[in-house]
Amino acid sequence: MFRKLLSLATSSVLLAMFCVSGASADALQNIKQKGVLVVGTKADYRPFGYLDPSGAIVGFEADLAADVAKRLGVKLELVPVVASNRIQFLQQGKIDLMIATMSDTPERRKIVDIIEPSYYGSGTNILSLKSLKITTWEQLRGKKICLIQGAFYNKELQEKYGVEGVAFPGTAEAYAALKNGNCVGFAYDDTAIVGEMQKPEWADYEMPLDSILFVPWGLAVNQGEKDFGAFMSKTITDWHKTGYIAQLEKKWKIKPTMFAQEMQAKYK
């Protein structure tokens, strides 16, 4: 009797494990069966993901998500995420795919599958008055540059380029200091500067330099989703090969990046 119960229990456990494994291991098939791709994107990071007047999420990464859904032949559902919850939403199954301006780091690769090649990335640049005609990083030597306290690039800007850093706790304070003439430029993430420059109040300012300290962004799926990961890898490669990333830069008024140009040349 005991052996019989043990056998039944073992069979039940194995069946449950098989069902769970089968359910979680084929996300691509599940997406096609339900007819909807759920993608987590930013809704507060113009022009990569933000709300239009109707309340819909639009932007560079929303367009990438729409292209994925089109390739799969399914409808698209965009879910707004922020830095503090985007990975959790993916792990909890609230989204199938995450395209949300996330830097690719070794720590994050331990908990989600970041797909290669990288689809985009960001670097460090400055926002400054057009009238200053800044064309090289060397021109900033000895000049006051607004910085964000604790930013990883502060040390290099000060040691390599000799800027006189004026640090602030947040972007609002730094932008205000720049407008008030306390700094000749504000050094920050170039993709964030792009979004800020789309506001009319910055019409007299520009992002004049070639970005430095490039950090790739990671498009992610849940760990173990090999088929979905392979599909996304092929998709990203095609984005670069066809110049789709460069086309989106132009559409969303993003300064053409060396990354997009180099990746197109690599895969063309």
Secondary structure, DSSP 4 states (H G I P E B T S, - for coil): -HHHHHHHHHHHHHHHHHHHHHHHH-HHHHHHHHTEEEEEE-SEETTTEEE-TTS-EESHHHHHHHHHHHHHT-EEEEEE--TTTHHHHHHTTS-SEE-S--B--HHHHTTSEE-SS--EEEEEEEEEEGGG---SGGGGTT-EEEEETT-TTHHHHHHTS--EEEEESSHHHHHHHHHTTS-SEEEEEHHHHHHHHTSGGGTTEE--SPPEEEEEE--EE-TT-HHHHHHHHHHHHHHHHHTHHHHHHHHTTPPPPHHHHHHHHHH-
